[in-house]
């Protein structure tokens, strides 16, 4: 090969490499949108009190051209049913309020899920993104709900108590566990006229705020802002998965199964740019960086709304 041919071949290869790099960069930065289905507790009451709204705003600020849209929110079982029955909302990513529902989709409806990181072997499908806390909310300020000096949380003296439907919502299952296990209510709670079940945890919260029910079991995130609770005009008591017994504070009891929340991508016709965005968004909401380095946006959001990292 002559030196001239060698120069031309080298130039052609360099141009090809540059073109491929440019195409790759262009593909990564292509404008794209992904759609979310988000459990009620994490959806909150946008825009003033919403973990997912904060995260979307932060993600979009860091990634111009990419947008994230919440197209469905509600109880976890309702969102799963909507996906199984046609996914008419076009959900790309499902953020549930438990780990069992994403696992159910993965095991029993594998054709409906997708990997968020197909380059890994084996591919990755489900991921944990938050740990929630159950709280008892009163619609009156200044009510002493502490076990040391007050009513010790829920009391049968209340005319009614609001909970999310345990058949639909993981936070409802947690509330059911507390009412039966700690306070001795007889199952099924659906037959108890004092227990009012609502279609999701936000509806239970709204029932207390509207004074339809004097108290209710809600997601702590609904009454937490900047790491503090409750919001003005209310009283509240946090319940933890493992806590002291009301009768014997020295004894620990398992109040309910931990509210570890997980997500799973949903199979859809997506462009490469959308797949890139989906992978980037999952990485964004599973970045739990905390001190001594600065908090990641996800860690800051979890702290703000009284969640824990999973």
TAVENMO-V171561 format. One record per backbone hydrogen bond with DSSP energy under -1.0 kcal/mol. NH is the residue of the N-H (numbers start at 1). CO is the residue of the C=O. Records with the same first field share a line. If there is no record, write none. Layout:
BEGIN
NH: CO, CO
END
This chain:
BEGIN
6: 2
7: 3
8: 4
9: 5
10: 6
11: 7
12: 8
13: 9
14: 10
15: 11
16: 12
17: 13
18: 14
19: 15
20: 16
21: 17
22: 18
23: 19
24: 20
25: 21
26: 22
27: 23
28: 24
29: 25
30: 27
32: 65
34: 67
36: 69
37: 93
38: 72
39: 95
40: 74
43: 39
44: 40
45: 49
49: 45
52: 42
54: 50
55: 51
56: 52
57: 53
58: 54
59: 55
60: 56
61: 57
62: 58
63: 59
66: 63
67: 32
69: 34
71: 36
72: 36
74: 38
77: 168
79: 75
80: 76
81: 77
82: 78
83: 79
84: 80
85: 81
87: 82
90: 87
92: 35
93: 35
94: 264
95: 37
96: 262
103: 99
104: 100
105: 101
106: 102
107: 103
108: 104
109: 105
112: 109
113: 110
114: 265
116: 124
120: 117
127: 263
129: 261
130: 261
131: 308
132: 259
135: 218
136: 237
137: 216
138: 235
139: 214
150: 146
151: 144
152: 146
153: 145
158: 155
161: 194
162: 215
163: 196
165: 198
168: 165
169: 165
173: 169
174: 170
175: 171
176: 172
177: 173
178: 174
179: 175
180: 176
181: 177
182: 178
183: 178
185: 179
191: 188
192: 189
195: 192
196: 161
198: 163
204: 200
205: 201
206: 202
207: 203
208: 204
209: 205
210: 206
211: 208
212: 207
213: 207
216: 137
217: 162
218: 135
220: 133
222: 219
223: 220
225: 228
227: 304
228: 225
234: 231
235: 138
237: 136
239: 134
243: 253
245: 251
251: 248
253: 243
255: 241, 253
260: 258
261: 130
262: 98
263: 127
264: 94
266: 92
267: 112
270: 268
275: 271
276: 272
277: 273
278: 274
279: 275
280: 276
281: 277
282: 278
283: 279
284: 280
285: 281
293: 290
296: 289
300: 296
301: 297
302: 298
303: 299
304: 300
305: 301
306: 303
307: 302
308: 131
END
